Amino acid sequence: MQAETPGDRIRIALDLYEVGEKMLRARLRRERPDISQSELDQAIVAWLRRRPGAEFGDMPGRPSSRPL
């Protein structure tokens, strides 16, 4: 499948993000069957903030000192 417009590429990226989040939620539920929805949401946010390989963001270069 080839994206024809910038809008197509953004839509594909957002779709991939949604699929990835669903997969992470499924994995966390499988690993911790007793996890509450609130704990699950917190775990997703924590992973997004500290995901392996992107601790300083997704772009190469010097990390910014600006607070998030």
C-alpha positions as CSV (number, residue, x, y, z in Angstrom):
1,M,0.0,0.0,0.0
2,Q,1.4,3.3,-1.0
3,A,0.4,6.6,0.6
4,E,-0.5,9.1,-2.1
5,T,-0.8,12.3,-0.1
6,P,0.7,13.7,3.1
7,G,-2.7,13.3,4.6
8,D,-2.7,9.6,3.7
9,R,0.7,9.2,5.4
10,I,-0.5,10.9,8.6
11,R,-3.6,8.7,8.7
12,I,-1.4,5.6,8.3
13,A,0.9,6.8,11.1
14,L,-2.1,7.4,13.4
15,D,-3.6,4.0,12.6
16,L,-0.3,2.4,13.4
17,Y,-0.2,4.2,16.7
18,E,-3.7,3.0,17.6
19,V,-2.8,-0.6,16.8
20,G,0.4,-0.4,18.8
21,E,-1.4,1.0,21.8
22,K,-4.0,-1.8,21.6
23,M,-1.3,-4.4,21.4
24,L,0.4,-2.9,24.5
25,R,-2.9,-2.8,26.4
26,A,-3.4,-6.5,25.5
27,R,0.1,-7.4,26.7
28,L,-0.3,-5.6,30.0
29,R,-3.7,-7.2,30.6
30,R,-2.2,-10.6,29.8
31,E,0.7,-10.0,32.2
32,R,-1.4,-8.5,34.9
33,P,-5.0,-9.8,34.7
34,D,-6.1,-8.0,37.8
35,I,-5.0,-4.5,36.6
36,S,-7.7,-1.8,36.8
37,Q,-8.5,0.5,33.9
38,S,-6.9,3.4,35.8
39,E,-3.7,1.5,36.4
40,L,-3.7,0.4,32.8
41,D,-4.0,4.0,31.5
42,Q,-1.2,5.0,33.9
43,A,1.0,2.2,32.6
44,I,0.4,3.3,29.0
45,V,1.3,6.9,29.8
46,A,4.4,5.8,31.7
47,W,5.6,3.6,28.8
48,L,5.0,6.4,26.3
49,R,7.2,8.7,28.4
50,R,10.0,6.2,28.9
51,R,9.7,3.9,25.9
52,P,12.9,2.0,25.1
53,G,15.0,3.6,22.4
54,A,13.3,6.9,22.6
55,E,14.1,8.2,26.1
56,F,15.1,11.6,24.7
57,G,12.5,11.7,21.9
58,D,12.3,10.3,18.5
59,M,14.6,12.7,16.7
60,P,18.4,12.6,16.7
61,G,20.3,15.4,18.3
62,R,20.8,16.9,21.7
63,P,18.0,16.5,24.3
64,S,16.1,19.7,25.1
65,S,16.2,21.0,28.7
66,R,12.6,22.4,28.3
67,P,10.1,21.0,30.8
68,L,7.3,18.8,29.3
